[in-house]
Amino acid sequence: MPSDKIDELRREIDRINQRLMSLIADRQDVSVAIGAVKTARGLPLYSEEREAELLATFREDATRYDLDPDYVEELMAVVLEHSRAAQRRKVNGDS
């Protein structure tokens, strides 16, 4: 494969990476907003049932996108973990 084709494909990967970062940031913002609503209503931040539903959906979606469900579940479990941490920071007034 010529070097210019590799460079072109790498630029495309870079664009995709930027979109992923933007989507992760958007998701975290919404997650923090949900955490604020839950706190205001006296609800717990963490719902084991909701997380189990999400992880099952991620696995199903992975199959539709021809991705390894274990990989997607692992990746999204990290996203969920960091979302909870962002919610806790917001609730506790941390930056």
PyRosetta script that sets phi, psi and omega in degrees:
from pyrosetta import init, pose_from_sequence

init()
pose = pose_from_sequence("MPSDKIDELRREIDRINQRLMSLIADRQDVSVAIGAVKTARGLPLYSEEREAELLATFREDATRYDLDPDYVEELMAVVLEHSRAAQRRKVNGDS")
pose.set_psi(1, 126.2)
pose.set_omega(1, -180.0)
pose.set_phi(2, -60.9)
pose.set_psi(2, 150.2)
pose.set_omega(2, -178.2)
pose.set_phi(3, -57.2)
pose.set_psi(3, -37.1)
pose.set_omega(3, -178.5)
pose.set_phi(4, -65.2)
pose.set_psi(4, -32.2)
pose.set_omega(4, 177.2)
pose.set_phi(5, -69.3)
pose.set_psi(5, -41.2)
pose.set_omega(5, 176.6)
pose.set_phi(6, -61.3)
pose.set_psi(6, -45.4)
pose.set_omega(6, 179.5)
pose.set_phi(7, -60.6)
pose.set_psi(7, -42.4)
pose.set_omega(7, 178.4)
pose.set_phi(8, -61.9)
pose.set_psi(8, -44.5)
pose.set_omega(8, 179.3)
pose.set_phi(9, -67.0)
pose.set_psi(9, -36.5)
pose.set_omega(9, 177.1)
pose.set_phi(10, -66.3)
pose.set_psi(10, -37.7)
pose.set_omega(10, 176.2)
pose.set_phi(11, -63.0)
pose.set_psi(11, -39.0)
pose.set_omega(11, 177.1)
pose.set_phi(12, -64.3)
pose.set_psi(12, -42.4)
pose.set_omega(12, 175.3)
pose.set_phi(13, -59.2)
pose.set_psi(13, -43.3)
pose.set_omega(13, 178.8)
pose.set_phi(14, -60.4)
pose.set_psi(14, -41.6)
pose.set_omega(14, 178.0)
pose.set_phi(15, -64.5)
pose.set_psi(15, -42.5)
pose.set_omega(15, 178.0)
pose.set_phi(16, -63.4)
pose.set_psi(16, -42.5)
pose.set_omega(16, 178.1)
pose.set_phi(17, -58.6)
pose.set_psi(17, -41.6)
pose.set_omega(17, 178.4)
pose.set_phi(18, -63.9)
pose.set_psi(18, -40.3)
pose.set_omega(18, 177.5)
pose.set_phi(19, -64.5)
pose.set_psi(19, -42.0)
pose.set_omega(19, 177.4)
pose.set_phi(20, -59.7)
pose.set_psi(20, -45.4)
pose.set_omega(20, 179.6)
pose.set_phi(21, -60.5)
pose.set_psi(21, -43.0)
pose.set_omega(21, 179.1)
pose.set_phi(22, -62.7)
pose.set_psi(22, -43.8)
pose.set_omega(22, 179.5)
pose.set_phi(23, -66.6)
pose.set_psi(23, -39.2)
pose.set_omega(23, 177.6)
pose.set_phi(24, -64.2)
pose.set_psi(24, -41.9)
pose.set_omega(24, 177.9)
pose.set_phi(25, -63.2)
pose.set_psi(25, -43.9)
pose.set_omega(25, 177.8)
pose.set_phi(26, -61.2)
pose.set_psi(26, -43.5)
pose.set_omega(26, -179.2)
pose.set_phi(27, -62.8)
pose.set_psi(27, -42.7)
pose.set_omega(27, 179.3)
pose.set_phi(28, -63.4)
pose.set_psi(28, -41.2)
pose.set_omega(28, 178.1)
pose.set_phi(29, -59.0)
pose.set_psi(29, -44.6)
pose.set_omega(29, 179.8)
pose.set_phi(30, -67.1)
pose.set_psi(30, -40.4)
pose.set_omega(30, 178.5)
pose.set_phi(31, -60.9)
pose.set_psi(31, -42.4)
pose.set_omega(31, 178.5)
pose.set_phi(32, -64.6)
pose.set_psi(32, -39.5)
pose.set_omega(32, 176.9)
pose.set_phi(33, -62.6)
pose.set_psi(33, -41.0)
pose.set_omega(33, 176.6)
pose.set_phi(34, -62.0)
pose.set_psi(34, -43.2)
pose.set_omega(34, 178.0)
pose.set_phi(35, -58.8)
pose.set_psi(35, -39.2)
pose.set_omega(35, 178.8)
pose.set_phi(36, -65.2)
pose.set_psi(36, -42.0)
pose.set_omega(36, 178.6)
pose.set_phi(37, -65.2)
pose.set_psi(37, -44.2)
pose.set_omega(37, 178.6)
pose.set_phi(38, -59.6)
pose.set_psi(38, -44.8)
pose.set_omega(38, -179.7)
pose.set_phi(39, -62.3)
pose.set_psi(39, -44.5)
pose.set_omega(39, 179.6)
pose.set_phi(40, -61.4)
pose.set_psi(40, -30.8)
pose.set_omega(40, -179.3)
pose.set_phi(41, -92.4)
pose.set_psi(41, 0.9)
pose.set_omega(41, -180.0)
pose.set_phi(42, 73.6)
pose.set_psi(42, 23.9)
pose.set_omega(42, -179.5)
pose.set_phi(43, -95.3)
pose.set_psi(43, 151.4)
pose.set_omega(43, 176.5)
pose.set_phi(44, -68.6)
pose.set_psi(44, 148.2)
pose.set_omega(44, 179.1)
pose.set_phi(45, -69.3)
pose.set_psi(45, -36.1)
pose.set_omega(45, -173.9)
pose.set_phi(46, -100.8)
pose.set_psi(46, 132.5)
pose.set_omega(46, 173.8)
pose.set_phi(47, -124.5)
pose.set_psi(47, 108.1)
pose.set_omega(47, -180.0)
pose.set_phi(48, -59.6)
pose.set_psi(48, -38.8)
pose.set_omega(48, 180.0)
pose.set_phi(49, -63.3)
pose.set_psi(49, -46.7)
pose.set_omega(49, -179.8)
pose.set_phi(50, -62.2)
pose.set_psi(50, -43.2)
pose.set_omega(50, -179.4)
pose.set_phi(51, -64.0)
pose.set_psi(51, -41.0)
pose.set_omega(51, 178.5)
pose.set_phi(52, -62.2)
pose.set_psi(52, -40.9)
pose.set_omega(52, 177.6)
pose.set_phi(53, -62.3)
pose.set_psi(53, -45.0)
pose.set_omega(53, -180.0)
pose.set_phi(54, -61.4)
pose.set_psi(54, -47.2)
pose.set_omega(54, -177.9)
pose.set_phi(55, -63.4)
pose.set_psi(55, -37.6)
pose.set_omega(55, 176.9)
pose.set_phi(56, -64.8)
pose.set_psi(56, -41.1)
pose.set_omega(56, 178.1)
pose.set_phi(57, -64.9)
pose.set_psi(57, -41.4)
pose.set_omega(57, 178.1)
pose.set_phi(58, -59.9)
pose.set_psi(58, -40.6)
pose.set_omega(58, 179.7)
pose.set_phi(59, -64.5)
pose.set_psi(59, -43.4)
pose.set_omega(59, 178.0)
pose.set_phi(60, -62.6)
pose.set_psi(60, -44.6)
pose.set_omega(60, 179.5)
pose.set_phi(61, -62.8)
pose.set_psi(61, -39.4)
pose.set_omega(61, 179.2)
pose.set_phi(62, -57.2)
pose.set_psi(62, -43.9)
pose.set_omega(62, -179.9)
pose.set_phi(63, -61.6)
pose.set_psi(63, -42.3)
pose.set_omega(63, 179.1)
pose.set_phi(64, -63.4)
pose.set_psi(64, -32.5)
pose.set_omega(64, 179.9)
pose.set_phi(65, -92.0)
pose.set_psi(65, 8.8)
pose.set_omega(65, 179.7)
pose.set_phi(66, 59.9)
pose.set_psi(66, 41.7)
pose.set_omega(66, 176.5)
pose.set_phi(67, -112.8)
pose.set_psi(67, 157.4)
pose.set_omega(67, 177.3)
pose.set_phi(68, -69.6)
pose.set_psi(68, 117.0)
pose.set_omega(68, -178.9)
pose.set_phi(69, -58.3)
pose.set_psi(69, -34.3)
pose.set_omega(69, 178.1)
pose.set_phi(70, -64.5)
pose.set_psi(70, -42.4)
pose.set_omega(70, 178.5)
pose.set_phi(71, -61.4)
pose.set_psi(71, -47.5)
pose.set_omega(71, -177.9)
pose.set_phi(72, -66.0)
pose.set_psi(72, -41.8)
pose.set_omega(72, 178.6)
pose.set_phi(73, -61.7)
pose.set_psi(73, -44.6)
pose.set_omega(73, 179.1)
pose.set_phi(74, -61.9)
pose.set_psi(74, -45.3)
pose.set_omega(74, 179.5)
pose.set_phi(75, -61.3)
pose.set_psi(75, -48.1)
pose.set_omega(75, -176.7)
pose.set_phi(76, -72.5)
pose.set_psi(76, -27.1)
pose.set_omega(76, 174.7)
pose.set_phi(77, -62.9)
pose.set_psi(77, -37.4)
pose.set_omega(77, 176.5)
pose.set_phi(78, -66.3)
pose.set_psi(78, -42.9)
pose.set_omega(78, 178.1)
pose.set_phi(79, -60.1)
pose.set_psi(79, -45.5)
pose.set_omega(79, 179.6)
pose.set_phi(80, -62.8)
pose.set_psi(80, -42.1)
pose.set_omega(80, 178.9)
pose.set_phi(81, -59.5)
pose.set_psi(81, -44.3)
pose.set_omega(81, -179.2)
pose.set_phi(82, -73.0)
pose.set_psi(82, -29.4)
pose.set_omega(82, 174.9)
pose.set_phi(83, -64.6)
pose.set_psi(83, -44.1)
pose.set_omega(83, 177.7)
pose.set_phi(84, -62.1)
pose.set_psi(84, -40.5)
pose.set_omega(84, 179.0)
pose.set_phi(85, -63.3)
pose.set_psi(85, -40.2)
pose.set_omega(85, 178.0)
pose.set_phi(86, -65.2)
pose.set_psi(86, -39.1)
pose.set_omega(86, 177.0)
pose.set_phi(87, -62.1)
pose.set_psi(87, -45.9)
pose.set_omega(87, 179.9)
pose.set_phi(88, -61.8)
pose.set_psi(88, -42.0)
pose.set_omega(88, 178.8)
pose.set_phi(89, -60.4)
pose.set_psi(89, -42.7)
pose.set_omega(89, -178.6)
pose.set_phi(90, -65.7)
pose.set_psi(90, -46.3)
pose.set_omega(90, -179.3)
pose.set_phi(91, -61.8)
pose.set_psi(91, -38.7)
pose.set_omega(91, -178.3)
pose.set_phi(92, -84.0)
pose.set_psi(92, -2.8)
pose.set_omega(92, 178.9)
pose.set_phi(93, 78.0)
pose.set_psi(93, 14.8)
pose.set_omega(93, 177.2)
pose.set_phi(94, -80.0)
pose.set_psi(94, 160.6)
pose.set_omega(94, 176.8)
pose.set_phi(95, -98.2)
pose.dump_pdb("model.pdb")
